[in-house]
């Protein structure tokens, strides 16, 4: 008996434009229970309001994600690869924008 599971058939991606992008920058809650990972993400609003005389900012719920642990691992891997590429491109762009110092040849290093 083999431990290899059959591959999922290829899926046709259907994006009819009805799902709008949601910007998030705040973790409202995160956790896992019984093999399901739960993330509630929102948008932080730093505008202060007074509640009982105490200033409070707001965070609006934007999306709630529920996923299996195997999918959460794949999500983690894909997000990590995207971030790694973005950081590499950002580093490349910063290095290209920095002029060589007057005492250094452009092709040499100070190491």
C-alpha positions as a Python dict, from the first residue, in 0.01 Angstrom:
ca = {
    (1, 'X'): (0, 0, 0),
    (2, 'X'): (129, 345, -83),
    (3, 'X'): (104, 663, 119),
    (4, 'X'): (85, 874, -196),
    (5, 'X'): (-254, 1033, -238),
    (6, 'X'): (-387, 1077, -589),
    (7, 'X'): (-324, 1422, -729),
    (8, 'X'): (-620, 1654, -742),
    (9, 'X'): (-748, 1712, -1093),
    (10, 'X'): (-657, 2049, -1243),
    (11, 'X'): (-909, 2316, -1154),
    (12, 'X'): (-1044, 2580, -1385),
    (13, 'X'): (-1013, 2915, -1207),
    (14, 'X'): (-1330, 3119, -1242),
    (15, 'X'): (-1305, 3485, -1146),
    (16, 'X'): (-1618, 3664, -1253),
    (17, 'X'): (-1516, 3987, -1079),
    (18, 'X'): (-1774, 3968, -800),
    (19, 'X'): (-1517, 3912, -524),
    (20, 'X'): (-1360, 4244, -438),
    (21, 'X'): (-1005, 4280, -308),
    (22, 'X'): (-993, 4349, 65),
    (23, 'X'): (-706, 4543, 219),
    (24, 'X'): (-608, 4421, 566),
    (25, 'X'): (-335, 4533, 803),
    (26, 'X'): (-444, 4403, 1141),
    (27, 'X'): (-482, 4061, 1301),
    (28, 'X'): (-807, 4060, 1494),
    (29, 'X'): (-781, 3697, 1602),
    (30, 'X'): (-591, 3385, 1509),
    (31, 'X'): (-593, 3030, 1629),
    (32, 'X'): (-658, 2668, 1547),
    (33, 'X'): (-887, 2400, 1678),
    (34, 'X'): (-939, 2042, 1568),
    (35, 'X'): (-725, 2080, 1257),
    (36, 'X'): (-882, 2403, 1135),
    (37, 'X'): (-684, 2730, 1128),
    (38, 'X'): (-886, 3045, 1187),
    (39, 'X'): (-775, 3398, 1098),
    (40, 'X'): (-979, 3714, 1135),
    (41, 'X'): (-812, 4006, 959),
    (42, 'X'): (-914, 4368, 954),
    (43, 'X'): (-820, 4722, 880),
    (44, 'X'): (-693, 4951, 1153),
    (45, 'X'): (-847, 5296, 1178),
    (46, 'X'): (-632, 5519, 1400),
    (47, 'X'): (-905, 5782, 1428),
    (48, 'X'): (-974, 5811, 1797),
    (49, 'X'): (-1322, 5817, 1942),
    (50, 'X'): (-1419, 5860, 2302),
    (51, 'X'): (-1598, 5578, 2480),
    (52, 'X'): (-1671, 5655, 2844),
    (53, 'X'): (-1412, 5932, 2827),
    (54, 'X'): (-1137, 5694, 2707),
    (55, 'X'): (-990, 5733, 2355),
    (56, 'X'): (-1019, 5422, 2136),
    (57, 'X'): (-902, 5347, 1786),
    (58, 'X'): (-1100, 5103, 1573),
    (59, 'X'): (-1018, 4793, 1375),
    (60, 'X'): (-1282, 4685, 1125),
    (61, 'X'): (-1322, 4316, 1042),
    (62, 'X'): (-1248, 4263, 675),
    (63, 'X'): (-1216, 3890, 622),
    (64, 'X'): (-1242, 3567, 817),
    (65, 'X'): (-1040, 3276, 684),
    (66, 'X'): (-1095, 2913, 778),
    (67, 'X'): (-862, 2647, 636),
    (68, 'X'): (-734, 2298, 700),
    (69, 'X'): (-386, 2255, 846),
    (70, 'X'): (-247, 2114, 518),
    (71, 'X'): (-382, 2413, 327),
    (72, 'X'): (-251, 2652, 596),
    (73, 'X'): (97, 2501, 546),
    (74, 'X'): (71, 2556, 169),
    (75, 'X'): (-59, 2910, 230),
    (76, 'X'): (243, 2972, 453),
    (77, 'X'): (484, 2838, 189),
    (78, 'X'): (330, 3044, -92),
    (79, 'X'): (316, 3364, 116),
    (80, 'X'): (678, 3307, 225),
    (81, 'X'): (790, 3269, -138),
    (82, 'X'): (605, 3587, -237),
    (83, 'X'): (763, 3782, 50),
    (84, 'X'): (1109, 3645, -28),
    (85, 'X'): (1077, 3756, -392),
    (86, 'X'): (942, 4098, -292),
    (87, 'X'): (1229, 4152, -47),
    (88, 'X'): (1483, 4045, -309),
    (89, 'X'): (1335, 4286, -564),
    (90, 'X'): (1327, 4563, -304),
    (91, 'X'): (1692, 4500, -213),
    (92, 'X'): (1789, 4494, -583),
    (93, 'X'): (1607, 4823, -643),
    (94, 'X'): (1768, 4989, -339),
    (95, 'X'): (2114, 4872, -442),
    (96, 'X'): (2062, 5000, -798),
    (97, 'X'): (1952, 5342, -669),
    (98, 'X'): (2249, 5393, -436),
    (99, 'X'): (2540, 5572, -603),
    (100, 'X'): (2887, 5436, -547),
    (101, 'X'): (3080, 5623, -281),
    (102, 'X'): (3356, 5850, -416),
    (103, 'X'): (3631, 5629, -271),
    (104, 'X'): (3489, 5307, -419),
    (105, 'X'): (3485, 5167, -770),
    (106, 'X'): (3135, 5065, -878),
    (107, 'X'): (3240, 4703, -940),
    (108, 'X'): (3445, 4650, -624),
    (109, 'X'): (3341, 4572, -270),
    (110, 'X'): (3459, 4709, 61),
    (111, 'X'): (3473, 4363, 221),
}
